[in-house]
Amino acid sequence: MRSLILPTLTILAGGLLAAADSQSVTYIDGTIADFSPNTGATLYMNNSKSLEIRTKEHTLQVPYSQISKAELGSVQIRSAEPEAPYKVWALPKRLMASETRQMTVAFTNGNGQGQTMTIELSKKAASGLMTRIGRQSPQVANANWWGDGYWKTTRNKDTWGGAGTIAQK
C-alpha cells in the first residue's frame, strides 16, 4: 500500500507542475485568420522560446523573438450572473468577482507579415505573461522603460513639455 502512495503523489505533482503554465484565455480580436473573435482558447507558456495558443481546431505558436509590442489594458471586474438565493453552492461565485485584463500582442508570423492579437485573461496571468514577454523579447524590453542607465523606470517620463525644453526667465 505504501509503495503505491509515493509514485502516485509523484505523478500528480508532475501533472500539476506541467499544467501550471497553462491559462484559459479568450481571443478577442486580431488579424489571425484561423481564429474567430470571442473564441475560448488555452495559452501555454511551458516553452522558453515561444508561447502557444490552442483552440479546438487550431494552434498558434508565437516565438518571443518575433514579438515587437505587448500592451496591457485596464483591469475589468466581472461579477457572476445572479443566482437564486436557495442555491447555497453558488455562494462563492456570488461573493467573488473575477478580474481580467486584455493584452494586445503585435508579432511577425513565419511569412514575415505583421499580425496582432488581443486576448483576455486573468489579471495574474496577464502580469505573468507580460513579465515573460519582457524577459524573452528584446524589442519589448527596450520599449518599456524610459531613462538613462542609472534611472530606469516607466514612471519618470517627461510630462512637462519635451526633452529639449529650456526654462524661460
C-alpha positions as CSV (number, residue, x, y, z in Angstrom):
1,M,0.0,0.0,0.0
2,R,2.8,2.4,0.9
3,S,4.7,1.6,-2.2
4,L,1.8,2.9,-4.3
5,I,1.4,6.2,-2.5
6,L,4.8,7.7,-3.4
7,P,4.6,7.0,-7.2
8,T,1.0,8.3,-7.3
9,L,1.9,11.5,-5.5
10,T,4.9,12.0,-7.8
11,I,2.8,11.6,-10.9
12,L,0.2,14.0,-9.5
13,A,2.8,16.6,-8.6
14,G,4.4,16.4,-12.1
15,G,1.0,16.8,-13.7
16,L,0.3,19.9,-11.6
17,L,3.6,21.4,-12.5
18,A,3.1,20.7,-16.2
19,A,-0.3,22.3,-16.1
20,A,0.8,25.3,-14.1
21,D,1.8,27.3,-17.1
22,S,-1.5,26.9,-19.0
23,Q,-4.2,29.6,-18.8
24,S,-7.7,29.9,-20.1
25,V,-7.9,32.9,-22.4
26,T,-10.4,34.4,-24.8
27,Y,-9.2,35.6,-28.2
28,I,-11.0,38.9,-28.6
29,D,-9.8,40.3,-31.9
30,G,-6.8,40.4,-34.2
31,T,-5.5,39.6,-37.7
32,I,-5.1,35.9,-37.2
33,A,-7.2,34.2,-40.0
34,D,-7.6,30.9,-38.2
35,F,-9.2,32.3,-35.0
36,S,-12.6,33.8,-34.9
37,P,-13.4,36.7,-32.4
38,N,-14.5,35.7,-28.9
39,T,-13.1,32.2,-29.1
40,G,-12.1,30.4,-26.0
41,A,-8.5,29.1,-26.1
42,T,-5.7,27.8,-23.8
43,L,-2.4,29.7,-23.5
44,Y,0.7,27.5,-22.9
45,M,3.8,29.2,-21.6
46,N,5.8,26.0,-21.0
47,N,8.4,26.6,-23.7
48,S,11.1,29.2,-23.1
49,K,11.2,30.2,-26.8
50,S,7.6,30.7,-27.7
51,L,4.0,31.0,-26.3
52,E,1.3,28.7,-27.7
53,I,-2.4,29.4,-28.1
54,R,-4.6,26.4,-28.8
55,T,-8.3,26.2,-29.7
56,K,-10.2,23.1,-30.5
57,E,-9.4,23.5,-34.2
58,H,-6.1,25.4,-34.5
59,T,-2.8,26.0,-32.8
60,L,-0.7,29.2,-33.0
61,Q,2.9,29.4,-31.8
62,V,4.4,32.8,-31.4
63,P,8.2,32.9,-30.8
64,Y,9.1,35.5,-28.2
65,S,11.8,36.9,-30.5
66,Q,9.1,37.8,-33.1
67,I,7.0,39.8,-30.6
68,S,7.5,43.5,-31.3
69,K,5.0,45.1,-29.0
70,A,2.9,44.0,-26.0
71,E,0.4,46.2,-24.1
72,L,-1.8,45.5,-21.2
73,G,-5.3,47.0,-21.0
74,S,-7.1,48.2,-17.9
75,V,-8.4,45.8,-15.3
76,Q,-12.0,44.7,-15.9
77,I,-14.1,43.4,-13.0
78,R,-16.9,41.0,-13.9
79,S,-19.4,39.8,-11.4
80,A,-21.2,36.5,-11.8
81,E,-24.7,36.2,-13.0
82,P,-27.2,36.4,-10.1
83,E,-28.2,33.0,-8.8
84,A,-31.3,32.1,-6.8
85,P,-30.8,32.6,-3.1
86,Y,-31.6,28.9,-2.3
87,K,-28.5,27.8,-4.3
88,V,-26.0,27.9,-1.5
89,W,-23.4,26.0,-3.6
90,A,-23.2,29.2,-5.7
91,L,-22.3,31.4,-2.7
92,P,-18.6,31.6,-3.5
93,K,-19.4,32.7,-7.1
94,R,-21.7,35.4,-5.8
95,L,-19.1,36.8,-3.4
96,M,-16.1,36.8,-5.7
97,A,-15.8,38.9,-8.8
98,S,-13.3,37.9,-11.5
99,E,-10.7,40.4,-12.6
100,T,-9.4,40.1,-16.1
101,R,-7.2,42.2,-18.4
102,Q,-6.9,42.4,-22.1
103,M,-3.5,42.1,-23.7
104,T,-2.6,43.2,-27.2
105,V,0.4,41.5,-28.8
106,A,2.0,42.5,-32.1
107,F,4.3,40.0,-33.8
108,T,5.7,38.8,-37.1
109,N,4.5,35.4,-38.4
110,G,6.6,32.9,-40.3
111,N,5.9,34.5,-43.6
112,G,7.2,37.9,-42.4
113,Q,3.7,39.5,-42.1
114,G,2.9,41.7,-39.1
115,Q,0.0,40.4,-37.1
116,T,-1.8,41.4,-33.9
117,M,-4.0,39.6,-31.4
118,T,-5.9,40.8,-28.4
119,I,-6.6,38.2,-25.7
120,E,-8.4,38.4,-22.4
121,L,-7.0,36.5,-19.5
122,S,-6.9,36.7,-15.7
123,K,-5.2,39.6,-14.0
124,K,-2.5,37.4,-12.5
125,A,-1.8,35.5,-15.7
126,A,-1.6,38.8,-17.7
127,S,1.0,40.2,-15.5
128,G,3.0,37.0,-15.6
129,L,2.8,36.8,-19.4
130,M,3.9,40.5,-19.7
131,T,6.9,39.8,-17.5
132,R,7.8,36.7,-19.5
133,I,7.5,38.6,-22.8
134,G,9.6,41.4,-21.4
135,R,12.3,39.0,-20.4
136,Q,12.3,37.0,-23.6
137,S,11.7,39.7,-26.3
138,P,14.5,42.4,-26.5
139,Q,12.2,44.7,-28.6
140,V,9.5,44.8,-25.9
141,A,12.0,45.1,-23.1
142,N,13.7,48.1,-24.6
143,A,10.4,49.8,-25.3
144,N,9.1,49.5,-21.8
145,W,11.5,51.8,-19.9
146,W,12.4,55.4,-20.2
147,G,15.5,56.9,-18.7
148,D,19.2,56.5,-18.7
149,G,21.5,53.7,-17.4
150,Y,21.1,54.9,-13.8
151,W,17.4,55.7,-13.6
152,K,15.4,53.1,-15.5
153,T,11.7,53.4,-14.8
154,T,8.5,53.9,-16.6
155,R,7.2,56.4,-14.0
156,N,9.6,59.3,-14.8
157,K,8.5,60.0,-18.4
158,D,8.8,63.6,-19.5
159,T,5.4,65.2,-18.9
160,W,6.3,68.9,-18.8
161,G,6.9,69.6,-22.5
162,G,9.5,67.5,-24.1
163,A,13.1,66.5,-23.7
164,G,14.6,69.7,-25.2
165,T,12.5,72.3,-23.3
166,I,14.6,75.1,-21.7
167,A,13.2,77.1,-18.8
168,Q,12.3,80.7,-19.5
169,K,13.1,83.6,-17.2
